[in-house]
Amino acid sequence: MIRILDEFIADKIAAGEVIERPLSIVKELIENSIDAGSSQIVIEIKNGGKSYIRVTDNGSGIVSDEIELAFERHATGKISKLSDLDHINTLGFRGEALASITAISRLTVYSKTADSELGTKLKMQGGTTVSIEKTGMNTGTTMVVEDVFYNTPARRKFMKSDAAEATVIIDMIQKIAIYYSHIAFRLINNKQTVIATPGTGDILTTIQSIYPSYRELIEIHGDYVHGFISDPGSTKSNKRGQIFFVNGRYISSSTIEKGIIKGYGDRIFSGHPICILFIEVNPETIDVNIHPNKKEVRFDDEVAVSSAVCEAVIHALASSQAMSEPKDSIAMLADKKITTPEADFKASQKELKGR
């Protein structure tokens, strides 16, 4: 028999598609804080986020009259018409995250806008409002999420150990803090501060405060790409040192990876170079809505992006090597970088004929 799913069941299924684990919750809440214009974001987790997640920011806050509406499915202040999908510059926009989070947890939100005397405290459980009241607080928003998947035990049992869940959260916040170096991030894991960035806007300083071993990095610039890479002799055994952002969103991208591989060419003998790259493109030329958690983007012109990364890497390595060469060999180095295999062959034939 075919029937329409009960709304309660449908909400839990939808929530399971958006919220895979505590990491998903932390990511969504941080992205909302960034979109709210925060300059300070504090995250606290306990038991890998399973039992407790708190995200506090000093952003614009939520208007009291709209705070319950924010937790309705597809509630968003960022899209009003279909064409808006071609101009997405915010991190969260589909209006599913908050509804999904509250559907599978016990949630308390405190929020206040700058022009309000008092803030609002809203308690929800399993997607249902428990209480709402006024409260004294600073401008901004605090989201407290407890007992993740308490009402969907089948999902809860698939979560990994506390340490494993905490590790992926720490890794994610490290990456976000790099791109948003103008925001001061602090992460507290089981009452211990494990990340604290200055929020000064200096990207390299932020990178090195998070990854102390990344001391010797080369800055690169190119068509809609900038960032930092390691010299060919400083590689890692895995790709964890390769961090990509597209219009502020941390993503995985085989297109960018191809550009890196071509850029380094045969200079790499083993391992993977460190590459922290920031790609800024016209929002109309990418699709950020191809993955439920927006981990991937699709470029309209993948060849152009890959080529831009490749050229930026080549030029940065050439400049870095030139800086360490004697002055009279810099021109020779530059010539060497731009020759092609065909040109090298013709030059060798010409040299043989002249002997």
N, C-alpha and C positions, 0 to 999 in steps of 0.2 A: 504494500500500500504506500503510495506517495503522499507525503504531508509536508506542510510548512514547519520548519524547525521552531521549537519554542524559543522565544527571544533570549531567555536566560542561557540556553544551550548554545545558541548562535553566537552570543557575545563571548562565551568562553572559547569557542572554536576560533573566532576572529582574534581574540587576545593571544591565543597560542601561536598564531601565525606571525604576529608582530613581536611578542615578547617570548624569546626563546629561553632566556636565563637572566639572572640579575644584571649582567653586562648590558643587556638590551635596555633595561630600565634606566641605569645610570647614564647611558649614552643619550637616550631621549631627553632626560631631565636636564643634562648639561647643555644640549643643543637648544632647548627652550630658554635656558638662562642666557646663553650667548645671544640668541635672537632678541632677548629683552634688553640688550645693551649693557650688560653687567661688566663691571671692572674688577670684581672680586667674586670668586666662586669657591665655596668650601664643600667638599664631599666627605661624608663619613659612612663607612660600611662596617658591618659586624657579620662574622661567620660567612665571609665571601659574598655578602649582600643578601643572603637567604633570609635572615631574620630581621635585618635593619639596613635601610639606606636613607641617608638624609642629604639633600642638596640645597644649599642656601646661597642666595645671590643678592646683590644690591641693585638689581635691574629695575625696570619700569613698573613691575607688579601687575596684578590683574584687578580690573575694576570690580568692586564688590557685587554689583548687579549681574556680572557676567561669570562669576567664579564657578557656579554650578554648571552653566552652559559649556564651559571649557572642557568638561568631562563627558560630554555627549559625543557619540561617534560622529566623525566627520565635521566636528566643530572646529573652525579655523578662521583666523582673521587675516589670512595671507592669500586666499584665493576667493574671488567672487565671480569670475567668468572663465570660460574655457581658455581664452587667449592668455590668461595669467600663467598658465603652465609653461609658456615659452619665455617667461621672464622671472624665473624663480631664483631669488638671491638669498633666501633664508634656508636654514637647515631643516627645520620641521615645517611641514605645510599641509600634510594630508588629513590631519585631525583625527588620527586613529590612536596615537600613542597614549595619551592620558586616559582615554576610555578603556584601552586595553590593560593599562597598568592597574587601574582601580578595579577592573573586573576580576583580577586574580590576586588581590592583596587587600590589606587593611591600610588605608591611606589617610593622611592628615596633611592639609595644605594651609599655610599661613601666607597671606599676601596683602600688600598695601601699596597704593599708588602715592606719588609725591603730593598730590592735592587732597588727599584724604587724611583726616585727623586720626582715624583708627583703621586698623587692618581687619581682615576677615579670616576666621578660622573655620575650615570646613572639614568634617570627618566623613569618610565614606568606607563602606565595607562591601566587597563583592559587587561593586557597581552601584550600590544604593546609598543615598545620603543618610547618615546617622544623625548629624547635628550640624548647625551652622550658627556662628555667633561672632560678635565684634571682639577685637582684641588689640591691645597696645603692642606696637612693634615698629621697627625701622622700615623705611621704604625698601621694597624688594619682595622676594618670594622664598619660602622654605617648603620643600616637599619631603615628607617623611613616609616611607613605604616600608611596611612590616609584613612578615609572614608571607613571602612570595609563594604563590601556588598553593596556599593553604586550603583552597576549595577545589583544587584540581590535583589530587594526589598522584594521578598517573603521570602528570608532567613533573611534579616535584621529585619523584624518585629518579628521574633522568638527569638531575643536576649532579655536577661533579663534586669533589671534595671542597671544603671551605677554602683550602689553599689554592686549588686550581681555579675556582671561581674568582678569588681575589686577584690572582695573577693576571688574568685577562682584563680585569677592570683597571688595574694599575697600568698595564701596557697601553690600553686605550687612552687613558687620561694623559699619559706621557706624550702621546702623539698629538692630541688635541691642544695641549699646553704649548707645544712648539709653534703651531700655526697661529694661535691666539696669544702671542707673546706679550701683548699689551694687557692681557688679563692675568691677574694674580690667582693661581690655582693652589689649593691645598687639599690634599687627600689624607684622611685619617683612617687607618685600617686597624680595627680592634684597639682603638685608643692610642695608636702610635702614628705620628706623622711620617709618611713615606714619600710624599711629593710636596714641594713648596717652591713655587716659581716667583720671581720678583715682580713680574708684570710691568716691566720697563719698556717693552717693545723691541728690545734688542734680541733678534732671533738667535744669533750665534751664542750669545751668553746663555740664553734659555736652553738651547740644545746641550751645551756643555754642563749646565747645572743638573740636567736630567741624565745625560750620558757622559760622565766624567772622562771616559776613555777616548771620546771623540775630540781629541785636542788639535790635530792637524787636519783641518778641512779646507777645501778649496772652494771659493765662491764662484758660482756660475750665473751667467745671464744669457738670455736668448729671446727669441720670439715667444711671447707669453709664457716663458718659463724662467724661474730663478731658483736659487737654492744653494746647497753645499754638497760637495762630493769628496771622497777620499782619493788619494793618489793610488795608482795601480798596484803599488806594493802593499797597501793597507786594505786587506779584504777580510771578510768574515766567512765562516764555513756555511752560513745560511743567509737567507734574504731578510732577516729581521732588521738589518740596518738600512733597508730600502723603504722609505716612507714617502708616500705621495699624497698630495692634496690637490683637489680640483675645485676651484672657487670656494675654498674653505672647508671642503668636505674630505675627510680622510677616506681613501679608497684603495682598492687593489686594481691594478691595470696591466694587462699583458701588453697593451699598446705602448705604455711608457717604458716597460721593461725592455721591449724590443729596441727602443731608442737608446737605452743605456748600453745594451750589449753591443750595438753597432758603434756607439760613440767610443767605448773603450777598445773595441776591436781586439787585436792580438796582444794588447798591452797587459791583459789579465792572464796569468798563467794558471791560477787556481783560486777558488773561492768567489765571493761576491762583493763588489765594492759597496761602500756606504754611500747612499744617495738620498738626500732629504730634499725633495723637489716640490715646488709650488707652481701649479699650472693655473693660469687665469685666462679664461676664454669667454666669449660671448655666451650667456646662458641659453640663447636660442640655438646654439650649435651642439648642445649636449642633451641627453635624456637621463635625468637622475631618478627616474621613477620605474626602473626596470628590475629592481630588487626590493622585497618587502622592507629590509633594513637599510636600503640605500648604500650598500657596500660597494656597488659598482656603478659606473656611468658608461654611456655609449656616446662616442664622439661621432659627429657627422663626417669628419675627415680624419680618419685614424692615421693615414699616411703623413698628413701635415703635422700632427702632434708628435708622432714618432720621430719625424725628421727634425723637428725643432729641438727635441730633447737630444738627439744624436749630435747635432751641430753645436749645441751649447756645451755638451760634454767635451767634444773635440777641441773647441776653442779654449775652454778652461784648462784642460790638460796641457795644451800647447803653450799657453801663457805661463802656467805654473813651471813648466820645464824650462821655458825661455828665461825665467827669472833666476834660475839656478845655473844657467849657462854663461860662459864668458861673453862679453858684449859683442865681440867680433863673430860669434857663431849664432847670434840670435836670428839674423836674416836667413842664414842657412837652415836653421830649424824651421822657420816659418815656411820656407820653400818646400821643405821635406813634408810638412803637414798637408800641403794642398796638392801634391802630386798624385797621379793615378797610376795603377799598375801598367797601363798602356804607355804612359809618359815615361815611366821608369825603364820599360823595355826599349823604347826608342832611344833614350839617352844612353843606355848601355851599348846599343848597336852603333850609335854614332861614335862612342868612345873607342870601340873595337876598330872601326874603319880608320880612325885617326892614328892608330898605332903603326 
